């Protein structure tokens, strides 16, 4: 797979409604980057609220108003956010390469799509819920340009979960699915509980990239 570009390894397509004003994130060599959240519909009548990072050279922040709609092409990326106590937290955002702005909602057949080609970097955790649903958690390392990697949590269900339970560290796999947001509670102290949002890939399809694996299916 050495001929693959980073875009082949990590491709995201989203469409949704802007629900926050763009907030300044950071600057690199004089180029400002901003984060805005969009509300992306699911097939059920619920939504995923997803963070989009974009450059001011791609689109001016003042042009992204709450209530407009965005169509975004890009990559799902991770970075470590270090805090004052020396700890760090894995942050996940969609890094925009293309953005289109619409005044009204545009109907998309699938407003939330992602395809990743990466390497299993810890043994998948397979489990069964009290209701008998099979789940597997997978952490994928996806190569990026300049010898960087993004670490993307994925969750598989049913027969995909059973398939994932056979993966070993270092296996090269390809997954398709959608990015989902999930609320959870983090205990900060005996008295304090903080509500946080996790982002992960809900896998709809997966396959082993045989060329890069020694094992056979």
ChimeraX commands (.cxc) that place a marker at each C-alpha (Angstrom):
marker #1 position 0.00,0.00,0.00 radius 0.5
marker #1 position 3.05,2.26,-0.17 radius 0.5
marker #1 position 1.62,3.97,-3.24 radius 0.5
marker #1 position -1.35,5.30,-1.24 radius 0.5
marker #1 position -1.46,8.97,-0.44 radius 0.5
marker #1 position -2.59,10.28,2.93 radius 0.5
marker #1 position -5.88,11.28,1.31 radius 0.5
marker #1 position -6.53,7.66,0.34 radius 0.5
marker #1 position -5.83,6.58,3.93 radius 0.5
marker #1 position -8.20,9.06,5.57 radius 0.5
marker #1 position -11.17,10.54,3.75 radius 0.5
marker #1 position -14.19,12.26,5.35 radius 0.5
marker #1 position -17.30,13.78,3.80 radius 0.5
marker #1 position -19.81,15.62,6.03 radius 0.5
marker #1 position -22.80,17.90,5.64 radius 0.5
marker #1 position -24.62,19.66,8.46 radius 0.5
marker #1 position -25.88,22.80,10.12 radius 0.5
marker #1 position -23.52,25.19,11.93 radius 0.5
marker #1 position -24.42,25.33,15.64 radius 0.5
marker #1 position -21.53,27.46,17.05 radius 0.5
marker #1 position -19.57,30.50,15.97 radius 0.5
marker #1 position -16.02,29.69,14.82 radius 0.5
marker #1 position -13.51,29.83,17.68 radius 0.5
marker #1 position -9.80,30.53,17.18 radius 0.5
marker #1 position -7.73,27.38,17.77 radius 0.5
marker #1 position -4.10,28.09,16.93 radius 0.5
marker #1 position -1.71,29.66,14.45 radius 0.5
marker #1 position 0.99,28.04,12.32 radius 0.5
marker #1 position 3.46,30.28,10.43 radius 0.5
marker #1 position 0.99,33.14,10.49 radius 0.5
marker #1 position -1.95,31.00,9.31 radius 0.5
marker #1 position -4.90,31.00,11.71 radius 0.5
marker #1 position -6.98,27.88,12.34 radius 0.5
marker #1 position -10.51,27.85,13.74 radius 0.5
marker #1 position -12.96,25.26,15.06 radius 0.5
marker #1 position -16.69,25.27,14.37 radius 0.5
marker #1 position -19.28,22.63,15.31 radius 0.5
marker #1 position -21.86,21.29,12.89 radius 0.5
marker #1 position -24.95,19.19,13.55 radius 0.5
marker #1 position -24.99,16.19,11.22 radius 0.5
marker #1 position -28.23,14.18,10.94 radius 0.5
marker #1 position -28.35,10.42,11.52 radius 0.5
marker #1 position -30.82,8.05,9.88 radius 0.5
marker #1 position -32.73,8.00,13.15 radius 0.5
marker #1 position -34.09,11.39,14.19 radius 0.5
marker #1 position -30.95,12.27,16.13 radius 0.5
marker #1 position -27.74,14.13,15.36 radius 0.5
marker #1 position -23.99,14.03,15.81 radius 0.5
marker #1 position -22.37,17.33,16.81 radius 0.5
marker #1 position -18.94,17.26,15.18 radius 0.5
marker #1 position -15.94,19.65,15.34 radius 0.5
marker #1 position -14.55,21.02,12.08 radius 0.5
marker #1 position -11.10,22.64,12.01 radius 0.5
marker #1 position -10.43,24.98,9.09 radius 0.5
marker #1 position -7.85,27.50,7.94 radius 0.5
marker #1 position -8.71,31.17,7.52 radius 0.5
marker #1 position -7.11,30.80,4.07 radius 0.5
marker #1 position -9.77,28.23,3.16 radius 0.5
marker #1 position -12.70,30.35,4.32 radius 0.5
marker #1 position -12.94,33.52,6.41 radius 0.5
marker #1 position -14.38,32.77,9.88 radius 0.5
marker #1 position -16.86,35.68,9.61 radius 0.5
marker #1 position -18.43,33.95,6.60 radius 0.5
marker #1 position -19.48,30.97,8.74 radius 0.5
marker #1 position -22.56,32.04,10.65 radius 0.5
marker #1 position -24.71,30.00,12.98 radius 0.5
marker #1 position -27.64,28.42,11.08 radius 0.5
marker #1 position -25.87,28.18,7.69 radius 0.5
marker #1 position -25.09,24.74,6.31 radius 0.5
marker #1 position -21.66,23.37,5.45 radius 0.5
marker #1 position -20.49,20.65,3.13 radius 0.5
marker #1 position -17.02,19.52,4.21 radius 0.5
marker #1 position -14.38,17.27,2.66 radius 0.5
marker #1 position -11.32,16.46,4.73 radius 0.5
marker #1 position -9.63,14.08,7.16 radius 0.5
marker #1 position -10.33,12.90,10.71 radius 0.5
marker #1 position -7.29,13.86,12.77 radius 0.5
marker #1 position -6.06,13.44,16.32 radius 0.5
marker #1 position -3.74,15.56,18.44 radius 0.5
marker #1 position -2.69,15.65,22.07 radius 0.5
marker #1 position -4.07,18.52,24.13 radius 0.5
marker #1 position -1.70,19.03,27.06 radius 0.5
marker #1 position -3.03,20.53,30.27 radius 0.5
marker #1 position -1.37,22.54,33.03 radius 0.5
marker #1 position -1.00,19.49,35.31 radius 0.5
marker #1 position 1.18,17.72,32.73 radius 0.5
marker #1 position -1.49,15.30,31.52 radius 0.5
marker #1 position -2.86,15.11,28.01 radius 0.5
marker #1 position -6.07,14.19,26.27 radius 0.5
marker #1 position -6.51,12.83,22.75 radius 0.5
marker #1 position -8.53,15.38,20.79 radius 0.5
marker #1 position -10.27,14.51,17.52 radius 0.5
marker #1 position -11.43,16.92,14.83 radius 0.5
marker #1 position -12.31,16.88,11.16 radius 0.5
marker #1 position -9.60,18.83,9.33 radius 0.5
marker #1 position -11.28,20.55,6.39 radius 0.5
marker #1 position -9.66,20.59,2.95 radius 0.5
marker #1 position -12.76,21.88,1.17 radius 0.5
marker #1 position -15.78,23.76,2.56 radius 0.5
marker #1 position -18.93,24.87,0.78 radius 0.5
marker #1 position -21.41,27.20,2.52 radius 0.5
marker #1 position -25.17,26.99,1.87 radius 0.5
marker #1 position -27.96,29.20,3.17 radius 0.5
marker #1 position -30.39,26.27,3.20 radius 0.5
marker #1 position -30.06,22.59,3.94 radius 0.5
marker #1 position -28.90,20.54,0.97 radius 0.5
marker #1 position -30.19,16.99,0.80 radius 0.5
marker #1 position -27.37,14.46,0.89 radius 0.5
marker #1 position -27.84,10.74,0.38 radius 0.5
marker #1 position -25.23,10.17,3.09 radius 0.5
marker #1 position -24.20,13.31,5.04 radius 0.5
marker #1 position -21.62,11.47,7.20 radius 0.5
marker #1 position -19.05,9.22,5.52 radius 0.5
marker #1 position -15.52,8.20,6.41 radius 0.5
marker #1 position -13.01,5.70,5.03 radius 0.5
marker #1 position -9.79,4.86,6.89 radius 0.5
marker #1 position -6.84,2.65,6.02 radius 0.5
marker #1 position -4.70,2.08,9.09 radius 0.5
marker #1 position -2.95,-0.27,11.49 radius 0.5
marker #1 position -4.34,-1.87,14.63 radius 0.5
marker #1 position -2.26,-0.43,17.47 radius 0.5
marker #1 position -3.72,-2.36,20.39 radius 0.5
marker #1 position -5.59,-5.64,20.67 radius 0.5
marker #1 position -9.29,-4.94,19.96 radius 0.5
marker #1 position -11.55,-5.17,23.03 radius 0.5
marker #1 position -14.45,-7.51,22.27 radius 0.5
marker #1 position -17.41,-7.68,24.65 radius 0.5
marker #1 position -21.12,-8.45,24.86 radius 0.5
marker #1 position -23.64,-6.04,26.38 radius 0.5
marker #1 position -26.19,-7.21,29.00 radius 0.5
marker #1 position -28.70,-7.30,26.12 radius 0.5
marker #1 position -26.48,-9.65,24.13 radius 0.5
marker #1 position -25.17,-7.12,21.61 radius 0.5
marker #1 position -21.62,-7.75,20.44 radius 0.5
marker #1 position -19.22,-4.79,20.40 radius 0.5
marker #1 position -15.50,-4.40,19.65 radius 0.5
marker #1 position -13.36,-1.32,20.25 radius 0.5
marker #1 position -10.50,-0.80,17.79 radius 0.5
marker #1 position -7.75,1.84,17.87 radius 0.5
marker #1 position -6.35,2.56,14.40 radius 0.5
marker #1 position -3.10,4.36,13.61 radius 0.5
marker #1 position -3.59,6.09,10.26 radius 0.5
marker #1 position -0.50,7.43,8.52 radius 0.5
marker #1 position -0.33,11.09,7.56 radius 0.5
marker #1 position 2.24,13.13,5.62 radius 0.5
marker #1 position 5.56,14.10,7.27 radius 0.5
marker #1 position 5.78,10.83,9.25 radius 0.5
marker #1 position 2.81,11.70,11.43 radius 0.5
marker #1 position -0.05,9.41,12.42 radius 0.5
marker #1 position -3.60,9.93,13.62 radius 0.5
marker #1 position -5.00,7.63,16.30 radius 0.5
marker #1 position -8.66,7.00,15.62 radius 0.5
marker #1 position -10.99,5.03,17.93 radius 0.5
marker #1 position -13.48,2.82,16.08 radius 0.5
marker #1 position -16.40,0.76,17.31 radius 0.5
marker #1 position -17.78,-2.29,15.49 radius 0.5
marker #1 position -21.00,-4.24,16.09 radius 0.5
marker #1 position -22.31,-7.75,15.51 radius 0.5
marker #1 position -20.40,-9.82,12.99 radius 0.5
marker #1 position -17.98,-6.92,12.40 radius 0.5
marker #1 position -17.19,-7.04,16.13 radius 0.5
marker #1 position -16.52,-10.79,15.92 radius 0.5
marker #1 position -14.28,-10.21,12.90 radius 0.5
marker #1 position -12.41,-7.43,14.74 radius 0.5
marker #1 position -11.75,-9.75,17.69 radius 0.5
marker #1 position -9.42,-11.75,15.43 radius 0.5
marker #1 position -7.20,-8.75,14.61 radius 0.5
marker #1 position -3.68,-8.56,15.99 radius 0.5
marker #1 position -1.52,-5.51,16.71 radius 0.5
marker #1 position 0.05,-4.32,13.45 radius 0.5
marker #1 position -2.67,-5.68,11.17 radius 0.5
marker #1 position -3.50,-3.37,8.28 radius 0.5
marker #1 position -7.26,-2.89,7.93 radius 0.5
marker #1 position -9.63,-0.65,6.03 radius 0.5
marker #1 position -12.89,0.58,7.57 radius 0.5
marker #1 position -15.92,2.46,6.30 radius 0.5
marker #1 position -18.54,4.11,8.48 radius 0.5
marker #1 position -19.54,7.41,10.04 radius 0.5
marker #1 position -18.19,9.69,12.75 radius 0.5
marker #1 position -20.37,9.71,15.83 radius 0.5
marker #1 position -20.42,11.85,18.96 radius 0.5
marker #1 position -21.23,10.27,22.29 radius 0.5
marker #1 position -21.77,11.90,25.67 radius 0.5
marker #1 position -20.21,10.36,28.77 radius 0.5
marker #1 position -19.48,11.33,32.37 radius 0.5
marker #1 position -15.93,11.64,33.72 radius 0.5
marker #1 position -15.42,11.58,37.49 radius 0.5
marker #1 position -13.07,14.44,38.36 radius 0.5
marker #1 position -13.22,14.05,42.15 radius 0.5
marker #1 position -15.52,12.60,44.81 radius 0.5
marker #1 position -17.91,15.51,44.38 radius 0.5
marker #1 position -17.37,16.54,40.77 radius 0.5
marker #1 position -18.51,14.75,37.63 radius 0.5
marker #1 position -17.83,16.35,34.24 radius 0.5
marker #1 position -19.88,15.68,31.12 radius 0.5
marker #1 position -17.69,15.16,28.08 radius 0.5
marker #1 position -18.06,14.21,24.42 radius 0.5
marker #1 position -16.23,11.33,22.77 radius 0.5
marker #1 position -15.81,10.96,19.01 radius 0.5
marker #1 position -15.36,7.60,17.30 radius 0.5
marker #1 position -16.00,5.80,14.04 radius 0.5
marker #1 position -19.12,3.64,13.95 radius 0.5
marker #1 position -18.01,0.93,11.53 radius 0.5
marker #1 position -20.41,-0.28,8.85 radius 0.5
marker #1 position -17.88,-2.28,6.81 radius 0.5
marker #1 position -14.30,-3.47,7.28 radius 0.5
marker #1 position -11.72,-5.56,5.49 radius 0.5
marker #1 position -8.17,-6.75,5.97 radius 0.5
marker #1 position -5.59,-5.34,3.57 radius 0.5
marker #1 position -4.03,-8.69,2.72 radius 0.5
marker #1 position -0.90,-7.34,1.02 radius 0.5
marker #1 position 0.33,-5.93,4.31 radius 0.5
marker #1 position -0.65,-8.81,6.59 radius 0.5
marker #1 position 0.95,-12.19,6.97 radius 0.5
marker #1 position -2.19,-13.95,8.07 radius 0.5
marker #1 position -4.84,-15.37,5.82 radius 0.5
marker #1 position -8.59,-15.08,6.29 radius 0.5
marker link #1:1,2 radius 0.2
marker link #1:2,3 radius 0.2
marker link #1:3,4 radius 0.2
marker link #1:4,5 radius 0.2
marker link #1:5,6 radius 0.2
marker link #1:6,7 radius 0.2
marker link #1:7,8 radius 0.2
marker link #1:8,9 radius 0.2
marker link #1:9,10 radius 0.2
marker link #1:10,11 radius 0.2
marker link #1:11,12 radius 0.2
marker link #1:12,13 radius 0.2
marker link #1:13,14 radius 0.2
marker link #1:14,15 radius 0.2
marker link #1:15,16 radius 0.2
marker link #1:16,17 radius 0.2
marker link #1:17,18 radius 0.2
marker link #1:18,19 radius 0.2
marker link #1:19,20 radius 0.2
marker link #1:20,21 radius 0.2
marker link #1:21,22 radius 0.2
marker link #1:22,23 radius 0.2
marker link #1:23,24 radius 0.2
marker link #1:24,25 radius 0.2
marker link #1:25,26 radius 0.2
marker link #1:26,27 radius 0.2
marker link #1:27,28 radius 0.2
marker link #1:28,29 radius 0.2
marker link #1:29,30 radius 0.2
marker link #1:30,31 radius 0.2
marker link #1:31,32 radius 0.2
marker link #1:32,33 radius 0.2
marker link #1:33,34 radius 0.2
marker link #1:34,35 radius 0.2
marker link #1:35,36 radius 0.2
marker link #1:36,37 radius 0.2
marker link #1:37,38 radius 0.2
marker link #1:38,39 radius 0.2
marker link #1:39,40 radius 0.2
marker link #1:40,41 radius 0.2
marker link #1:41,42 radius 0.2
marker link #1:42,43 radius 0.2
marker link #1:43,44 radius 0.2
marker link #1:44,45 radius 0.2
marker link #1:45,46 radius 0.2
marker link #1:46,47 radius 0.2
marker link #1:47,48 radius 0.2
marker link #1:48,49 radius 0.2
marker link #1:49,50 radius 0.2
marker link #1:50,51 radius 0.2
marker link #1:51,52 radius 0.2
marker link #1:52,53 radius 0.2
marker link #1:53,54 radius 0.2
marker link #1:54,55 radius 0.2
marker link #1:55,56 radius 0.2
marker link #1:56,57 radius 0.2
marker link #1:57,58 radius 0.2
marker link #1:58,59 radius 0.2
marker link #1:59,60 radius 0.2
marker link #1:60,61 radius 0.2
marker link #1:61,62 radius 0.2
marker link #1:62,63 radius 0.2
marker link #1:63,64 radius 0.2
marker link #1:64,65 radius 0.2
marker link #1:65,66 radius 0.2
marker link #1:66,67 radius 0.2
marker link #1:67,68 radius 0.2
marker link #1:68,69 radius 0.2
marker link #1:69,70 radius 0.2
marker link #1:70,71 radius 0.2
marker link #1:71,72 radius 0.2
marker link #1:72,73 radius 0.2
marker link #1:73,74 radius 0.2
marker link #1:74,75 radius 0.2
marker link #1:75,76 radius 0.2
marker link #1:76,77 radius 0.2
marker link #1:77,78 radius 0.2
marker link #1:78,79 radius 0.2
marker link #1:79,80 radius 0.2
marker link #1:80,81 radius 0.2
marker link #1:81,82 radius 0.2
marker link #1:82,83 radius 0.2
marker link #1:83,84 radius 0.2
marker link #1:84,85 radius 0.2
marker link #1:85,86 radius 0.2
marker link #1:86,87 radius 0.2
marker link #1:87,88 radius 0.2
marker link #1:88,89 radius 0.2
marker link #1:89,90 radius 0.2
marker link #1:90,91 radius 0.2
marker link #1:91,92 radius 0.2
marker link #1:92,93 radius 0.2
marker link #1:93,94 radius 0.2
marker link #1:94,95 radius 0.2
marker link #1:95,96 radius 0.2
marker link #1:96,97 radius 0.2
marker link #1:97,98 radius 0.2
marker link #1:98,99 radius 0.2
marker link #1:99,100 radius 0.2
marker link #1:100,101 radius 0.2
marker link #1:101,102 radius 0.2
marker link #1:102,103 radius 0.2
marker link #1:103,104 radius 0.2
marker link #1:104,105 radius 0.2
marker link #1:105,106 radius 0.2
marker link #1:106,107 radius 0.2
marker link #1:107,108 radius 0.2
marker link #1:108,109 radius 0.2
marker link #1:109,110 radius 0.2
marker link #1:110,111 radius 0.2
marker link #1:111,112 radius 0.2
marker link #1:112,113 radius 0.2
marker link #1:113,114 radius 0.2
marker link #1:114,115 radius 0.2
marker link #1:115,116 radius 0.2
marker link #1:116,117 radius 0.2
marker link #1:117,118 radius 0.2
marker link #1:118,119 radius 0.2
marker link #1:119,120 radius 0.2
marker link #1:120,121 radius 0.2
marker link #1:121,122 radius 0.2
marker link #1:122,123 radius 0.2
marker link #1:123,124 radius 0.2
marker link #1:124,125 radius 0.2
marker link #1:125,126 radius 0.2
marker link #1:126,127 radius 0.2
marker link #1:127,128 radius 0.2
marker link #1:128,129 radius 0.2
marker link #1:129,130 radius 0.2
marker link #1:130,131 radius 0.2
marker link #1:131,132 radius 0.2
marker link #1:132,133 radius 0.2
marker link #1:133,134 radius 0.2
marker link #1:134,135 radius 0.2
marker link #1:135,136 radius 0.2
marker link #1:136,137 radius 0.2
marker link #1:137,138 radius 0.2
marker link #1:138,139 radius 0.2
marker link #1:139,140 radius 0.2
marker link #1:140,141 radius 0.2
marker link #1:141,142 radius 0.2
marker link #1:142,143 radius 0.2
marker link #1:143,144 radius 0.2
marker link #1:144,145 radius 0.2
marker link #1:145,146 radius 0.2
marker link #1:146,147 radius 0.2
marker link #1:147,148 radius 0.2
marker link #1:148,149 radius 0.2
marker link #1:149,150 radius 0.2
marker link #1:150,151 radius 0.2
marker link #1:151,152 radius 0.2
marker link #1:152,153 radius 0.2
marker link #1:153,154 radius 0.2
marker link #1:154,155 radius 0.2
marker link #1:155,156 radius 0.2
marker link #1:156,157 radius 0.2
marker link #1:157,158 radius 0.2
marker link #1:158,159 radius 0.2
marker link #1:159,160 radius 0.2
marker link #1:160,161 radius 0.2
marker link #1:161,162 radius 0.2
marker link #1:162,163 radius 0.2
marker link #1:163,164 radius 0.2
marker link #1:164,165 radius 0.2
marker link #1:165,166 radius 0.2
marker link #1:166,167 radius 0.2
marker link #1:167,168 radius 0.2
marker link #1:168,169 radius 0.2
marker link #1:169,170 radius 0.2
marker link #1:170,171 radius 0.2
marker link #1:171,172 radius 0.2
marker link #1:172,173 radius 0.2
marker link #1:173,174 radius 0.2
marker link #1:174,175 radius 0.2
marker link #1:175,176 radius 0.2
marker link #1:176,177 radius 0.2
marker link #1:177,178 radius 0.2
marker link #1:178,179 radius 0.2
marker link #1:179,180 radius 0.2
marker link #1:180,181 radius 0.2
marker link #1:181,182 radius 0.2
marker link #1:182,183 radius 0.2
marker link #1:183,184 radius 0.2
marker link #1:184,185 radius 0.2
marker link #1:185,186 radius 0.2
marker link #1:186,187 radius 0.2
marker link #1:187,188 radius 0.2
marker link #1:188,189 radius 0.2
marker link #1:189,190 radius 0.2
marker link #1:190,191 radius 0.2
marker link #1:191,192 radius 0.2
marker link #1:192,193 radius 0.2
marker link #1:193,194 radius 0.2
marker link #1:194,195 radius 0.2
marker link #1:195,196 radius 0.2
marker link #1:196,197 radius 0.2
marker link #1:197,198 radius 0.2
marker link #1:198,199 radius 0.2
marker link #1:199,200 radius 0.2
marker link #1:200,201 radius 0.2
marker link #1:201,202 radius 0.2
marker link #1:202,203 radius 0.2
marker link #1:203,204 radius 0.2
marker link #1:204,205 radius 0.2
marker link #1:205,206 radius 0.2
marker link #1:206,207 radius 0.2
marker link #1:207,208 radius 0.2
marker link #1:208,209 radius 0.2
marker link #1:209,210 radius 0.2
marker link #1:210,211 radius 0.2
marker link #1:211,212 radius 0.2
marker link #1:212,213 radius 0.2
marker link #1:213,214 radius 0.2
marker link #1:214,215 radius 0.2
marker link #1:215,216 radius 0.2
marker link #1:216,217 radius 0.2
view
